[in-house]
């Protein structure tokens, strides 16, 4: 399973730290209300998990687009 940090780093490779990359990705997810609701529906503890499922990763890609890197 991919980690939240790996997915965030794929989207924000130039972020100053892993924590900042995760924060930016989380902000993007929260801005996309429909995506956030679907992620919570699939996993009510989505906000607290270090790992995400491949299905959740695919949902993020579907809504935010695949990362460039």
N, C-alpha and C positions, 0 to 999 in steps of 0.2 A: 504494500500500500504506500502511496506517496505521502510524504509529510506535508504539513501546511507550509513549512518553511521552504521546501523545494518548489512547491507550486508558486508561492509568493516570489521566490527568486527568479523563476521563469518569467514572470510578468515584470519584475523590477530588479534586473541584474545590477543596476547602478545604485541601488539603495545603499546607504551608508552602513547598515547593519541588517542582520536577519530580522530583528524585531521591527525595524522600520518597514521592511518589505512586507511583513505580515500585516502591519497596521494599514498600509496602503491598500493591500488586497482586501482586507476586511472592510475598509471604507468603500471601496468599489462595490463589494457585495451588498452592503447596507443601502447604498444608493439605488441599487436595482432591487426594488421591493419584492417583485415577483420571484426573482432568483432566491432571495433570502428566505422567503416563505416556503419555497419548494425544498430548500436545503434543510430547514427546520422540520418540515413534514417528514422528510426521509430519515432524519436523525435529530431528535429533540435536543441532543447534547452537542450539536454541531459546533457551537461557540467554544466549547471546552476541550474538544478533541485535538490531539497533536497530529493524528493521522486522519486522512480523509479517504473515502472509498474511491475507486475508479469511477463509479457512477456519479459521485458528487463532483469529481474533477471534470467529467464530461459535461455536467450541468453548468459548471463555471465557464468552461470553454464555449458552450452553446450561447450563453448570455453575454459574456465579455469578449468573446473571440479567442482564438488560440494565441498563445504568447509568440512573440517574434523569434525568440531564442530557441 
